[in-house]
Amino acid sequence: QVQLVESGGGLVQAGGSLRLSCAASGITFSINAMGWYRQAPGKHRDLVARITTGGSTNYADSVEGRFTISRDNAKKTVYLQMNSQKPEDTGVYYCNAERSIVNYWGQGTQVTVSS
Protein backbone atom coordinates (compact mmCIF):
# COMPACT_ATOMS: atom_id res chain seq x y z
CA GLN A 1 0.00 0.00 0.00
CA VAL A 2 1.38 3.35 -1.06
CA GLN A 3 1.53 6.05 1.58
CA LEU A 4 2.82 9.60 1.38
CA VAL A 5 2.78 11.29 4.76
CA GLU A 6 3.39 15.03 4.94
CA SER A 7 4.49 16.89 8.03
CA GLY A 8 5.88 20.27 9.02
CA GLY A 9 2.98 22.54 8.20
CA GLY A 10 1.69 25.20 10.56
CA LEU A 11 1.28 28.90 11.16
CA VAL A 12 4.14 31.27 10.39
CA GLN A 13 4.47 35.02 10.13
CA ALA A 14 5.33 36.68 6.84
CA GLY A 15 9.06 36.55 6.30
CA GLY A 16 9.40 33.34 8.28
CA SER A 17 10.35 29.82 7.29
CA LEU A 18 8.92 26.34 7.40
CA ARG A 19 10.24 23.00 6.25
CA LEU A 20 7.83 20.39 4.95
CA SER A 21 8.66 16.70 4.81
CA CYS A 22 6.99 13.86 2.95
CA ALA A 23 7.83 10.29 3.90
CA ALA A 24 6.99 7.66 1.31
CA SER A 25 6.32 3.97 1.69
CA GLY A 26 5.06 1.27 -0.61
CA ILE A 27 6.84 2.66 -3.68
CA THR A 28 10.32 2.42 -5.16
CA PHE A 29 11.07 5.98 -4.14
CA SER A 30 14.22 6.49 -6.18
CA ILE A 31 12.46 5.97 -9.52
CA ASN A 32 9.68 8.45 -8.85
CA ALA A 33 9.74 12.13 -9.57
CA MET A 34 8.50 13.93 -6.48
CA GLY A 35 6.62 17.17 -6.19
CA TRP A 36 4.88 19.59 -3.89
CA TYR A 37 1.56 21.13 -4.87
CA ARG A 38 -0.46 23.84 -3.18
CA GLN A 39 -4.19 24.39 -3.08
CA ALA A 40 -5.43 27.70 -1.77
CA PRO A 41 -9.08 28.09 -0.71
CA GLY A 42 -11.33 28.16 -3.76
CA LYS A 43 -8.46 27.59 -6.17
CA HIS A 44 -6.95 24.75 -8.17
CA ARG A 45 -4.14 22.58 -6.93
CA ASP A 46 -0.98 23.98 -8.54
CA LEU A 47 2.58 22.79 -8.78
CA VAL A 48 4.96 24.51 -6.36
CA ALA A 49 8.15 22.51 -6.91
CA ARG A 50 9.24 19.26 -8.50
CA ILE A 51 12.40 17.17 -8.38
CA THR A 52 13.24 14.41 -10.84
CA THR A 53 14.92 11.10 -10.13
CA GLY A 54 18.18 12.69 -11.28
CA GLY A 55 17.82 15.67 -8.98
CA SER A 56 16.74 18.29 -11.51
CA THR A 57 14.32 20.80 -10.06
CA ASN A 58 11.73 23.24 -11.26
CA TYR A 59 9.65 25.78 -9.39
CA ALA A 60 6.59 27.91 -9.79
CA ASP A 61 7.56 31.47 -10.64
CA SER A 62 5.96 32.68 -7.42
CA VAL A 63 8.34 30.69 -5.21
CA GLU A 64 11.52 30.73 -7.29
CA GLY A 65 14.44 31.83 -5.13
CA ARG A 66 12.52 31.37 -1.88
CA PHE A 67 11.65 27.66 -1.81
CA THR A 68 13.98 24.69 -2.21
CA ILE A 69 12.93 21.13 -2.91
CA SER A 70 15.26 18.25 -2.09
CA ARG A 71 15.11 14.50 -1.70
CA ASP A 72 16.82 11.81 0.33
CA ASN A 73 16.41 8.51 -1.46
CA ALA A 74 17.85 6.53 1.45
CA LYS A 75 15.16 7.93 3.76
CA LYS A 76 12.47 7.89 1.05
CA THR A 77 11.69 11.47 1.93
CA VAL A 78 11.22 14.68 -0.03
CA TYR A 79 11.52 18.10 1.57
CA LEU A 80 10.35 21.60 0.82
CA GLN A 81 12.27 24.40 2.54
CA MET A 82 10.17 27.54 2.44
CA ASN A 83 11.87 30.84 3.25
CA SER A 84 10.77 34.48 3.13
CA GLN A 85 7.19 33.33 3.21
CA LYS A 86 4.34 35.50 2.05
CA PRO A 87 0.62 35.43 2.88
CA GLU A 88 -0.06 34.18 -0.65
CA ASP A 89 1.87 31.01 0.19
CA THR A 90 -1.07 29.99 2.37
CA GLY A 91 -2.79 26.75 1.42
CA VAL A 92 -2.80 23.01 1.78
CA TYR A 93 0.44 21.51 0.54
CA TYR A 94 0.28 18.07 -1.03
CA CYS A 95 3.13 15.69 -1.71
CA ASN A 96 3.07 13.89 -5.06
CA ALA A 97 4.94 10.86 -6.36
CA GLU A 98 4.95 10.46 -10.12
CA ARG A 99 6.13 7.68 -12.41
CA SER A 100 4.91 7.71 -16.00
CA ILE A 101 1.11 8.00 -15.83
CA VAL A 102 0.85 6.87 -12.21
CA ASN A 103 0.46 9.50 -9.52
CA TYR A 104 0.16 9.16 -5.77
CA TRP A 105 -0.87 11.88 -3.34
CA GLY A 106 -0.49 12.54 0.33
CA GLN A 107 -3.28 13.79 2.55
CA GLY A 108 -1.93 17.34 2.66
CA THR A 109 -0.62 19.65 5.33
CA GLN A 110 -1.91 23.15 6.05
CA VAL A 111 0.43 26.11 5.81
CA THR A 112 -0.84 29.49 6.93
CA VAL A 113 1.24 32.64 6.57
CA SER A 114 -0.01 35.63 8.52
CA SER A 115 0.69 39.19 7.47
N, C-alpha and C positions, 0 to 999 in steps of 0.2 A: 504494500500500500504506500502510495506516494504521499509524503507530507512535507510541506514547506511552512515553517513556523517563524513568524516575524517577531521581533522584540526591539525595544529601545525607543519606542514612540513616547510622546508625552507633551507637556506644555513648556514652551520656551519663549523668552522675550525676543523681540526683534534684535538682530545682531548676534544672537546666541548660536549655540551649536548643539547638535544631536548626532548620535551614531546609531543607525539601524543595523540590525543583524537578521539574517534569514538562514536558519539551519535546515538542511534538506536531508531527507531519508527516503529510501525506496527507489531511488534513481541512481544511475551512474553519473554522478555529479560532474565529473571532469569533461564529459562529452556534451554537456548542455550549455548553451548560452544562457546567461542569467540577467535578469533585469529588475528594475524597480519602476513601478507605475504609481501614479497619484490620481485620486479621484476627489475633487472638491465637491461640496454640496451642490446638487443640481447640474453637475457637469459630467462630461465623459471621462473615462479612465484614460489617461495619457501617459506616454512613456516619459520617464524622468532620466533614466540612465540605463545603459546596457553594456555588458561585458561579454566578449566572445570566449570560446574555449582557449583561444590563443592569447587572450589578455587585451585585445583591442577594445577600446571603449568609445562610446558616443553618448552625448548628453543633449537634453532639451536646451534650446537657446536660453531659456529663462534661468537655468541653473549652472550654465557653463562658467567655470572659474570659481564656483562656490561649493559645488558638490563633487565628491569623488567616490566612484564605485570601485570595489576591489573584491577579490575572491581568494579563498584559501581552499584549494582542492582537498588537502589532507583532512581538513575539518568539515568539508562539505558545507561551507558557509560563504555567503556573499554579504558584503557590507555596503552601507551608504553613509559616508561622512558628510554631514550637512553643516556648513559654516555660513556665517553672515546671513542668517535666516531672515526672511521677510514674511509679513503677514500673508502674502499670496502663496506661500509655500504650504499653507494649511490644507489638510486633507487626509484621507486615508491612504496610506502607502501599502502597496501590494507587491509581494515578491513573485517573480515569474521565472519558471524554468522552461526553456524552449529547445526542442530538437526536431528539426524538420517541421512537420505540420502538427506535432504534438506539443501542447502547452499545459503546464500545471500552474496553479495559483495558490498562494497562501491565503489566510483568512483576513489579512490586513491589520495594520496598526495605525492608530490615530496620531497625527502630529498637528499640534495647534501652536501657531506663532502669534503672540499678542503684540500689539503695537505700543 
